[in-house]
């Protein structure tokens, strides 16, 4: 299992996709709700083992 903070864009997004494609269960969180919702809708079509959280993480403040 991998937890990716800031995973809705850039390097975090690429890392999340790479882990998921290798079969890992991946949890993604990020600050931008719109980006998270967009990423979730895109990734759901390709990868079944990823959770995208659009709630702001207290660790990202």
Secondary structure, 3 states (H helix, E strand, C coil): CEEEECCCCHHHHHHHHHHHHCCCCEEEECCCHHHHHHHHHHHHCCCCCEEEECCCCHHHC
